[in-house]
Amino acid sequence: MQVRNNISLKPYNTFGIDVKAKYFAELHSDDEIVKFYSSLGPEHLPVLILGTGSNILFTKDYPGAVACIRSKGMVKLMEDEKYIYLKVAAGEIWDDVVKYAVEHGWGGIENLSLIPGTAGAAPIQNIGAYGVEIKDVLWSVEVADILARNYRAFRPSDCNFGYRSSIFKTKGMSRMVITGICLKLRKDPVLRLDYGDIRKELDIAGIKDPSLSAVRDIIIKIRSSKLPDPSVVGNAGSFFMNPFVAADEYARLIKEFPHMPSFKSGDAVKIPAAWLIERCGFKGKRVGDAGVHENQPLVLVNHGSATGKQILDLAEKIIASVKEKFGITLETEVNVF
């Protein structure tokens, strides 16, 4: 482990924003994580943990230490009659984990194919897509408690999972660093095909009895058609979360906007943020090198040399416009620093 000074973070965030970290280290094991934190002094604070930097927007240089988790390893921890329990190191690329599970015939995460980021970041955001969230297949989250200098395991019931949220996003959890996760995957997969265009694309492909790999391929096809590749154009995936409104508020909205799509969620109603943003005229809009993706209004992009501040300014204009037109306040999914 080496702590370096004044390192550009451009290769370490998918927006490709060129800012610097005052201190920077790559950590390849649990021991290196503990050693790194033990070596910190006041001058290194605050500390930011990065995976692939796929859910972050830097608007300025980072004044403390940035640590990239690079630990690797996937191992079958145990199994029973129905399930495989797969232990995954925090630094593993999430889509590599999905590929590994599908290749072994273990079901549960195939719908989460092509989501960017690392395994360790997955429970923080409670990643989800096409009717599945990480909380649905999680057995435990392994963390290093930096202050107590020991390791702990969080069960799903300990994690306060919500829509793109968890206990790990709260301020009091800054002492905890996720070192790995354990997934509970089905030996006899139960496919989730009734969300989005999955069945439609399977029908187009002439697939009547899809395998795990067929579902994964379809998910990759759908996501690739809608979301830009960060290696081609800088982005962090969905920049905004879908808002939820109360039933009475939805009743008001649907009177004024009868074609507004919606999804019932308990006592609330979820409104697609992409639809709101498009109706405000931002789909494909570009201000300098900061822009809104032409196919998916949820995604803000860096066309080349946009600064984080320019992208944030565009996001704030979108938020203000949606608020003015619909009375709905969008919240960002991406973390802004």
KEKOLNU-311824 format. One record per residue (C-alpha): x, y, z. Coordinates in steps of 0.05 Angstrom, whole numbers, plus 5000, padded with zeros to 4 digits. Layout:
N
XYZ
...
This chain:
337
500050005000
502650684980
499451354997
500951854941
500052614939
496153054891
493552504845
488652644788
482052284798
480152314725
481551564714
477751404778
470951694762
466451514704
464452234690
471852344674
472252974716
479453214724
480253394797
485653204846
485852834912
490653114964
492252394984
490751754946
491551004957
489350354926
487549814977
487849084955
486048705019
482348765085
489048835120
490949415076
484349755092
485749715166
493049915157
490950515115
486150775167
491150655223
496251085186
491651685178
493052345211
488852975216
491853225150
488752625113
481552785133
476252725107
476752035076
472851815014
472251084994
471550944919
469950334879
469750494805
467351204816
461051044777
456251404824
459852044839
460652754812
466753144833
465853904830
472554084862
479153784886
478353304944
481653605006
483152945043
484752225026
481351804972
482051054977
480150584920
478149884942
481349374896
480448714935
478648104893
475747424904
469347014896
468446374935
462545904951
462045985026
456745445037
450545135006
444144805027
438644444990
436145074954
441545594958
448845754944
452046274990
457246654949
462347084985
464947664943
470548154958
468548884958
473149074900
470148574850
466748904791
459248784801
457848554730
463448044736
459747764796
453247714757
456947374699
460246874748
453546694780
450046604713
455646174686
454845724747
447245684740
445846074804
439846524800
437747174831
442147724804
441547624728
436748224724
442248654754
446848544695
451149124669
449949564730
456649934739
460649944803
463549444852
460548914896
462249314958
458349924933
452249514914
448949484984
450450214998
445950434942
441449814945
442449754870
436449524831
433749414761
428149044726
424348844788
430248624830
434348974885
440748744918
437048684984
432948114953
439047664947
443647915002
445547455060
450447915095
454948525088
461948465117
464949105144
471249335179
469549765239
475350245237
474450545307
473249885342
478749555300
474648935286
470048635233
462548585234
457148245192
450648615178
444548205160
439448505111
434848675170
440449105199
441449505136
435149935133
434549835059
430050305019
429550574949
436950694930
438650765004
441350375063
444250485132
451150535099
449251215070
448151525138
453251965170
454151525231
456650955187
462851315163
466950895210
464850265172
468350045109
465049485069
470148925056
465448425023
458448155014
455247475015
449747314965
444246794973
443146514903
438145994880
440345314853
433645274818
432845984790
426146344790
426346834732
423447534737
421147704667
415148174675
418848834684
420449324628
421649024559
424448354580
418747924554
418148344491
425548264475
425247514489
419347454441
423047834388
428947364397
424246764393
426146514462
420346144495
423945814553
429646284572
435846074609
439546514659
444546694605
438946884556
435847344608
442647654623
443847764548
437048094541
438248554601
444948754572
441748894504
436349334535
441049714581
446149824525
440750114480
438650614532
444950784572
451551064545
458050694556
462351104605
468650914566
465651274506
462051864539
462952054612
456851914656
454851604722
448551244700
441951504727
443352184757
436452264789
431951804830
424751674811
420352094857
414651824900
408452234912
402452134958
395951884929
392452554935
398252904901
398052394845
390552514836
392053244825
397653104776
393852594734
388253094724
393053604696
397553104660
393052514640
398552144602
403452144660
406051434672
406051174743
407250554787
403550404851
408350294909
404850164976
401150794996
405251214948
405851284872
412451274835
413151744776
418651614724
423652194730
425652094658
418552264635
418552894678
425253124651
423452994579
416853374587
421053964611
424953964546
431653714571
432253054533
438553114490
439853824513
447154054515
450354644549
457554664528
460253964542
455153824597
448953484570
442853034579
443252374542
439252354477
436151674493
435451694569
433852354603
435752074671
443052064649
447352684649
453652644607
460452954598
461553044523
468953184533
471553724578
465653924622
467254084694
463453774752
460654464768
457854534697
454453854702
451654034771
449054704744
445254324690
442453844742
440054424784
436554734724
432954074712
430854024784
428154744783
424454634718
421053984742
419254324807
416054914770
412154494720
409953904764
411054124836
415653514845
422653574874
427653104841
433252814884
439952614857
442151884858
449352084844
453652314903
456253024893
462853264923
